[in-house]
């Protein structure tokens, strides 16, 4: 039987902090984040312990990248863990409402987050989330209070479910997109509601829905 040598307490503290920070924020910490949280005297001491953790197979590290720490699983493969996406605002599934902002300098602490599968991030890259207001997409199984995960982008194909920004109204809505000549049809998935028609130059696409997370209860 092979016994593993017990990890030094400081090294275990650093590893635990990296995992907790990543799970809470969706990104790894910086060396200074680790130094401050673990009350370590200098960044060189953090660097030394990260080197030892890398030697032991617990992580990979890109030393020239500020957040270049990548945790590894027991098989030596990247351990993505739970990935959290920021819920940056609400989107209307009904009549358009003044839109959220998915950009800017606000810190991540100002937003709620929602956990998504790591595979979703690996497939689509950068993501953001919106809470749904209204029932215009109910036939697509998107109800009031659900959360949609959005891949940012400005292009869409007919039939894609998109975040559409109505330029002149300065409002956003969640609908299926159809380009029909020089106009756009924003189609609800609710037989009781009418589509929104507008000129193509009055519509901007702010992303496409890639996942729906339904509310509980």
Secondary structure, DSSP 8 states (H G I E B T S, - for coil): --------HHHHHHHHHHHHHHHHHSS---HHHHHHHTT-S-HHHHHHHHHHHHHTTSEEE-TTSTT-EEEB-TTSSB----EEEEEEEEEESSS-B------SS--GGGSEEEEE-HHHHHHH-S-EEEEEESSTTGGGT--TT-EEEEE--S---TT-EEEEEETTTTEEEEEEEEEETTEEEEE-S-TTS--EEEEGGGEEEEEEEEEEE----
